[in-house]
Amino acid sequence: MTTSRPGVDQDPPPIWTPSPSVLDTATIEHFRHWAADRYGLTLPDYHALHAWSVTDLEQFWGGVWEYFDIRADTPGERVLADASMPGARWFPGARLNYADQILRHGGRPGAAVIDEAEPGGPAAGTLSWSELRRQVGAVAHTLRELGVEQGDRVVGYMPDIPEAVVAFLAAASIGAVWSVCGQEYSAPAAAARLGQLDPVVLIAADGYRYGGRRHDRRDAVARLRTDLPGLRATVMVPRLGLVPDASAGIIPWAEASAGDHPPAPVPVAFDHPLWVLFSSGTTGKPKGIVHGHGGVLLEHLKQIGLHCDLGAGDTYLGYTSPSWMMWNFQVAVLLVGASLVCYDGSPSHPAPDTLWALASRHRTAVLQTSPAYLRSCEQSGVRPAAHHDLSRLRSLRVTGAVLPPSSSHWAARELGPHVAISSGSGGTDVVSGFAGSVPTLPIRAGELAAPCLGVALEAWDPHGRSVRGEVGELVITKPMPSMPLAFWDDPDGSRYRSSYFDTYPGVWRHGDWITVTSRGSVIMHGRSDATLNRNGVRMGSADIYQVVEQLPGIAESMVIGVEQADGGYWMPLFVVLAHGAELTPELERTITTAISEGASPRHVPDEIIAVPGIPHTLTGKKLEVPVKRILQGAVPGDVLDPRSVNNPESLDTYVRVAQAHRTRRGR
């Protein structure tokens, strides 16, 4: 089988290069020199540092523990007692608490968590470090009074607000297990996830704001309470100022968070469950992914402190929902004493540059957003640095999908040389990144600078051989501390093993096509389970999206490769047109020419079809695999749960397309 490799052999110039001051002050540089001195190593650059981090796992992760001065009630007997995957045993005997690492900053001056909302919402406010500590202690006290014990589940149904952070830390501090859904999820969709956990306490908001509208979620909360029969209590946050039914037995947030009850985080085992995150659930029952206190703590300190280069005095602003792992990730900025901005609203309301305005207002050091938001800013004529003071911004981090090179170049032009435009790739599975930016490495459009420290990332061919300069499966050959402890309700571990370890026993297969370049950078090509495969030539859908979605007149696209029963192969490209655009023969020629020149002639689709919408998961990922199944004749309800789709009505279009295609083929 051959492999298509558009642009891999080229050596594009960097869009960002670290300045001498960055090289002098980056925490990762300080860590490199510290590690070299501490262990008597020769570590001349990042690549040497990374090689050490995946060669001597015990020394590296023990070094991360020591460097960040992790507070533990009992130290571990050793760093890694068993390196098997799955089943690696990290720091056996260690006892600590994730929340303790944040609450230790309680005496720090300034804001810990900043509350922002759309106009009409609560006035911007802050939780100081001392007030964060007080509220966490108070809510932990309330949970104990409700009989919550170690291992019990406490769940949230809230937007991205400070109360969600407090609730999580309170639950973690007493050894309870946290899980949360954003309120964009319907009550049945939230129950399909949270209901698996048999939670004892629900902490919910009365609603949220988005796009200039108030979304009253009191009825959804009532439905969710009914669907969670094991609940002992519900606590309500008055985000919209609405009054709950007095007869419903709901505890107001003001009551739950009142009083002075100093927090006393309970030391738990390194692998004690911290939270349960859920998969998208598009192809069946959402999988509950369990992560542990110690593994998440180590991984997030490494990622936030070294790769994001955040520390005390910095501010982080991310646009996310509590339904997405990036919410869990952003809470980790508190581990290093940085401030967190929570934003309840649309990134484009009341104006397309809303996020940039917030970044300016709070003198943000790191801004996290999505490729879609950057594309919308470019199309709307937004001039971020020209109209806002972004002098404190050091890094624009783009997550959720591959950032097209055109958007990278636009952001680099607009923000200037002092802002690193960085993409990353990881997943809910490890609640972190596999590859991404490094403060001391140059960044090239369409590439991730390098694998992250401690991540033994390789591209493997179908025979399990590591390859460079060509497309392969993204695999992780050695354990990471934040790999799942287990899947929820998977007593024999069969679902966990089949999700990652069936293809290459003992090696994590993530399900992405990547290329590791000769420079050590990483190029993402899309999901391997949605691979385009024309006549034995594998191609990534991301290579097409990066070309098509920069064209005038195209708002979004999705390409599907469909193997047909008679041995044929059909590769349609679906496009959502920008407002006022039409799919004329001229635009079709523009699209096919751009794909042929920007990717390869093999990437040119069999036909181009205008559709009103592209279906996504509730966290924004394109549903390529379910749509492929629909185009092969499957009934939508058999291949995905409509409650996990942000626009389920769009699926009807693909059913009609499939029927029309079969009719044309005489089937």
N, C-alpha and C positions, 0 to 999 in steps of 0.2 A: 504494500500500500504506500503510495506517495503522499506527500504533504505539501499543501499550498502555504507559502510563507511570504505574504505581501509585505514588502518594506523591511524585512528582518535583516537583510544583508546591507542595508544602508546604515550610515552613521550620522544621524541628524544632529545638528548643533544644539547645545543646551539652550533652554528658554530661561534657565536660572542657574547661576553659579554662586556658591557661598563666598561671601566677602571675607577678607582677612579678619575683620572683627568677629564674624560668625565663627570662623575657625578657631579664634582665640577664646571665645566665651561659651561655646556650645557645651552643654552638660555631657553629651556623649564623648566629647574630646577629653573632658576631665576624667570621665569614667575609664576611657582607654588608657590614659597615663596611669591612673590609680591601679587598674588591673595589672598593667605591665609591672609596676613596682611591687604590688602586693604578692604576685605569684612568680616574679622573676621571668617574665615573658618578653618576647620581642613582638610588638604589635605596632607596626609602622603606619597602618592605615585602617580604614573601616573594614576592608575585605579580610585583613588578617584578624581583626577583632571578631568578625562574624565567623570565620573559620574556627577560631578557638571556642566560640560560644556553642557550636554544634559538634565539636570534637570532644570536648571535656564538659559534659553537661553538669556534672556535680560541681566542678570548680566555678563554672560560669554562674549557675543559679545560686550557689552559695555566695558568690561575690555580689549578686544583685541584692540578696538578703542583707549582707553586711553593709553594702554601700548606702542603701536606703534606710538602714538602721530600723529594721522591722521589729516592732515590739511584740514579744512573745512571752507568755506565762511559763512555757516550757520549751526549750530548744529541741530540735529534732535529733534523732540518733545519728542520722546521716542524711545527705541530700536526696539521693535516689537509690532506694533499696531494690527496686526491680524496674528495669527499663522496657519491659514487654509492652507491646501495644496490641489490643487494649489491655488495661490493667496495670499501668505504671504506678509505682508506689513512691510518692514524694514525701520527704520529711516525716517519716513515721515517728510517732511520739510527740511531735510538736503540737502545742496548743496555743491558739491565738484567736483574734477576732478582727475581721475586716473593718468593722465600724470603729474599733479602737484606734486604727491608724489615722482616721479622719478626726475623731474627737480629741486626739492629742494636740490638735491645733487650736483648741478652745480658747486659749489666751492670746491668740494672734489678733492684731488690730485689723480694722477694715472689714469689707464685706466677704462673706463666704458664699452666699447664694443671692442672686439678684432676680427679682420678679419683674418680667416684662409681659405686656399684653397689647393687643390691638387697641386703637382709640376706642374709648367707651368702656374699656375693661378697668380692672383695679389699677390705681395709680402705681407707677413703678415704685417698688419697695425693696428692701434688702434685709437679709438675715445676717447679722454679724456672726463672727465665729462663736462668740459666747452665747448668743441667742440660739444659734443652731444647736449648740451643745445642750442648752436648757430644754429646747423643744424636743430633742431626741430623748432626753431623759424623762420628760413628762409623758410622751407617748409610749415609751417603753414601760413606764409605771402603769399606764392605763391598760396596756396589753396584759401585763402580769395580773392586774386586778380582774381582768376578764378570764383569767385562768390559762392564758397562752403559755405553753411550755416549749422547751427545746424540741425542734423537729416539727412542731405544728406549723401549718401554712397560714400566712397572712397575705392577702391579695389586694391589689389596687385596681381601680377603674377610674383613671384620671388623665387629664392632659399633662403637658410638660410644665409643671408648677413646683414651687419650693416644697409644698406639702408632700408631694410624692417622694422627694429626696428624704425628708424627715421621716416619713412612714417607713421607707426602706431601711434606713439606718437604725430606727428604733427596733424593727423586727429582727434585723441582723444582730443587734447588740445583745438580744436575749436568746439567740440561737434558734429563732424561728426561721422558716424558709419563706422567702419573698417571691412573688410573681405579680405581674401587672400587665394590663391591657389599656391602650389609649381609648378614649371615648369615641373615636371614629369607628371603632368596632361596634356592631350591633350587639344587643344583649345576648342573642343566641350564639353569635360568633365568639363573644367573650366567655360565655358559659362552656362552649366546646373546648376551650383551653383551661380556664380556671377551674371548671367543674371537675376535671380529672384529678385535681389535687385535694379535694374534700377540705376546703379551707374553713377555718374557724372564725376569722374576722375579715370583713370587707371594709376597705377604706375607699370612698368614692367621692367624686365631685358632683355638684348639681348640674354641671354643664361646662361648655367651653365656647370659645369664639373662633370663628374662621371666616375670612372673606367678608367682614362687615356684618356678620349675622351672629346672633346668640343661639346656641344649640342647647335647648333645655333637655337634660338627660335624666330627669327624675323618674320618668316612666321606665326608661331602660334600666335604671338602678333597681327599681321595684321588681321588674321582671328578672333581673339577675339574682336578686335575693331569693326569689322563688326557686330559681334553678340551682341554687347552692344550699341544699337542705341542711348541711352541717354547720351553718353559720350560728355563732353565739351572739354576734353583735355586728352592727354596721356603724361606721363613723362617716359623717358627711362634711365635706369641705364646701363652704358657700361661695363657689367661684363666681356665680352669676348673682349672688345675693338673694337667691330664691329660698323660700321657707319650706322645709320638708313637712310632710304630714306628721302632726304632733302625735298621732296615735300609732305611728309606725315603729316606735321604740328606737329611733335613730339617735346616736350620740353626736352632738355638734362638735366640730373640730376644735372650737374654742375651749370646750370643756375637756376634750381628750388631751389637749396640749397645754393645759393650765398647770400652774404650780411649779415649785422648785424641787425637782427630784433628780439629783445628780446622777448622770448615767454611770452604770457599772457594767461595761461589756463583759459577757461571760466567755472565758476561754473555751474554745471548742477545738476538736481535732482538725488538723490541716485539711482533711478531706470531708469535713462536716458540710452538708449542703448549705450554700448561701442563697441561691435563687434557682428558679426554673424558668428558662426561656423557651419559647415555642417556635417550631418551624412554621412555615406559611400555611400548611394544611391544604394546599391546592390539590393534592392528589390523594387525600384521605385524611384520617384523623390527625390533627396537629401533634407532632412529637414533642414531648416535654423533655428539654435538655437540661440536665442537672450539673451545675458547676459548684466547686467547693471554695470555702473561704480563702484558704492559703494559695491555691492555684491562681485564682483571679487576682488576689492581692499582688503576687509576684509578677504576673504577666502585665497587669495594668501599671504598676510602678515602672517597669521596664519601658513600656510603650509610651506612657504619658511623660515620664521624666527624661528618657533618653531620645526617643524618636520624635515626640512632639516638642521636646525641649521646653516644657512648662515647669514653672516653679513658683515659689511664694512671690506675690506681687503681680503675677500675670492674670489675665482674664480670658476665659474661653467662652465662645458663643457658638452653639451648634443648633442647627434646625433639625429637630427630630421629634419622634413620638415615643412615649413609653412602650409602645408595642414593638419597637425596633431595638436591636442590640446597641445601637449608637446611644440610646438613652442611658443604658447601664455603663457604657464606656465613658460617657461624659461625666457621670458622677465621680469617676475616678480622678478627675482633676483636683478634687478636694484632698486626695491622698498626699499631694505634694504641696498643699497650702495655696493653690491657685483658686481664683474666684470663678464661679459658674453662673452664667446667665441662662435662666429658664424662660422660654418664650411661648406664650399661649396665643397662637394665631397663625395667619397665613404669611409666608415670606414675601408676598407681593401685595399686601394690603396695609395701608391705604394707597401705596404706590409701589411700582416695581422695584424700587431701591430700598425697601424697608429693612432688609437685613444689613445692608451697608450703613444705613443710618444708625441702627442699633450698635453695630461694630464701632462706629465713630463715637457714639454717645458714651460707651463704656470702655473706650480705649482698649479694644480687644487685641490680644496678641495672636490668637488662633481663632479662625472662623471656619466652621465646618458646614458644608452645604452639598448640593447635588449637581450633577451635570445639567439636569433639566432647568434648575434655577439659573445657572450661568447662561444657558442658551436663551432663556426668556429675557434676561437682562440685556444680552447682546442684541436680540431682535427688537427690544423696546428702546434701544438707544441709551441705556443707562451708562453713565460715566462715573464709576465708583470713586476713584481718587480725585477726580476733578471737582466733584460736588460734596465730598465728605473728607474729614480729617482722618486718614487711615495711617497716620505716621507711626502708631504703635503696632500696627498689624505686621506680623512676621511671616505668617503662614496661612495660606488658603488651602484647606484640606477638603478633598472632594471624594465622597463615598457613595455607595449604593449602586453604582454602575461605572463603566469605563468612561473617562473623560475624553471626548474626541479631541484630536490635535488642534482643530480649528478653535475650540473653546479654550484650550490651553494657551494658544497664541493670543487670543483676545484678552484673556485675563492677565497675561504677562505684559501686554502693551498697556493695559489700563492701570495696572497696579504698580508697575515699575520694578526695578531690579532688587528692591529690598524685601519683596514678598515672594516666598517660595510657593509655587503652584503645584501642589502635591496630590497625587492619587494614591489610593491604597486598595488592597484586596484582602479580605479575610472572611469572617462569617460569624453568624450566631453560634455556630458549633463550638468555636473557641473564644467567643466574645472578644475578639481582637483581630489583629492583622497578620497575614502571612508575609506580605511584601508591601513596600510603600516607600515613603521618603526617608531620607537620612539627612540631618541638618548639615553634614559636611560633604555631601555628594551632589554633583550637578544633576539637574532634572531635565529630561528630554520629553517633548510632547509625545503622547501616546505610549509612554513607558512608565513603569514603576522603578524607582532608582535602584532597589536591591531587596533581597529577602531581609526580613527583620531579624534582629539578634535572637538567638535561641531557636530559630525556625530552620530546620534542615530541609529546605525546599529544593525539589528537583523536578525536571520535566522527564517523564518516562514514556518510551514507546510501547507498543502493545506487547512486546516481549519482556518488559520490565527492565529495559536498559536506559540509563540516564543519557539524555541527548542535550546538545546545545545548538543554537542556531536553527532549530526546527521545532515544529509544534509537537507537544507531548502532553500527557496527563499531569496535572499538578498533584504531586505527592509530597508527603511529609514522612521522612524516613526515621525520625527519632521523636520521642514523646515531648510534648509541651505541658507545663503544669496546668494550663487552663483547658486542656482537652476535657470533654465531659466525664464526670464520674460515672454516669449511666444515663439512660433514658428513663423517664418516669413510667412506672408500671411495665417494666420490661425485666421480669425477675431472672430470666436466664441469660439476659444480655444479647439475645439473638437479633433483635431489631438494631441495636447499636452496632454489632459486628457487621451485619449485612449492609448498613448504611455507609461504612467507610473501609472495611477490611476484607470484603469478599473478593475483590479483583486481585489485590496483591496482599496475601496473608502477612500480617505483621507490619504492614505499611499503610498509612492513611492515604486514601484516594479521595480527593475533595470533589471531583466532578467538574473541574474547569480545564479548558485547553489553554496552555501557556507556551511561550517561548522564552527560554533563558538565553540572553544574547552573550556574545563574546565579552562584552563589558561587564557582565554580571547583572545587568538590569533585566526586568521581567516585562513581557508583553502579554496582555490578556486577550484571549480570542473568543470568549463566551463559554457557555456550559457545554460540557462534553456530551451530556445526554440530549442536547439539542443540536448536535453537530450537523453541519451540511456536508454531504458526502456524495459528490458527483463522480461517478465512474471510478470510485476508489480514491478520489482526491478529497481529503478532509479540509474543511474550511470553517472558520469561526464567524458567527453572525456579527460579532462586534466589529469585524473589519469592514462590513457593509454599513453598519450604523454610523461609524465614524465618518464615512464618506457622504452618505445620503442626508444625514440630519444636519449638515451644515449648508445644504442647498437652499436658496430662496424658494419659498412656497411649500416647504416640507416642515411640518411641526414634529412628526415622529414617524418611526417606521418599525416594521417587524418582518423578518424573512424566515421562512419555514421550508425545510427540506422534507418531502413526503415520499417515502418508499411505497410503491403501489403493488397491489396483489399480482399484477401481470409482469412484475420485474421492472416497470418503468420508474422514473424519478421525476417528480414535479417540484419546482422551486419557485413559488410565488413570493413577491415582495408586496407587503401591505403598507400603504402610506396614509397618514393623516395629514390633510392639507392645511396649510396656514389659512387664516381668515382671508377670504376673497380670492384664493387661488383655485385653479381648475387643473385637472389632470388632462392636459392637452397632449397631442402627439409631440409637440415641441418639448414639453416638460418631461415626457417619457424618454425622449432622446437625450435630454440633458442628464437624466438620472442614469441611464445605461452607460453613457460615455464617461460620466464621473466614476462609476463603479469600475468600469474596465480600466481606466487610467489610474484610479486611486487605490484599487485593490488588485484585481486581475480580471482578464476576460472570463475566467471560469466563475467568477462571482456574479456575473450578470444574470439576473433572474429570468425565468421563463415568461413571466408576465408581471405586470404592475397593476395592483388593484387598490383603488381609493376606498377607504373605510372611514366610518365616523369616529372610531376609537380603537385603541390598542388595549386589551385587557391586562391588568397588573394585579399583583398581590396588594394587600393593604399597606405594605411597606414599599411599594413602587417598583417591584421587579416584573419585567415582562414575562407573560405566561406562555413561553414558546412551546414547551412540551405538551401541556393540555391542548393548545390550539392545533398542534401537529396531530394529536389523537383525534380531534374533532374532524380535521380535514381528511383523516383516514376512515371516517365514518362513525366514530364513537358518539354516543349521546353525551352532551355536556355534563349532565348530572352523574354520569358514570366515571368521569375522569377528574372531576374537581368539585369542591364544595363551593357553590355560588356565594356563600357568606364570606369566603376568603378572597373574593374578587372585588376590586374597587368600583368596577362598572360592569356588573354581570349582564346587563342588557346588551353589551357589545358582542357577547358570544353568539347571539342570533345571526349576526352578519356572517360569521364564519361557518355556521351551519348551512346558510343559504349558498355561500361560495362553494362549499363541499358538494352540495347537491347539484349545483350547476356544472361543476367540473365533471362529476360522474355522468351527468346527462350528455355532456359533450363527448365523453369517451364511450358512450353507448352502453353504460353499465347501470 
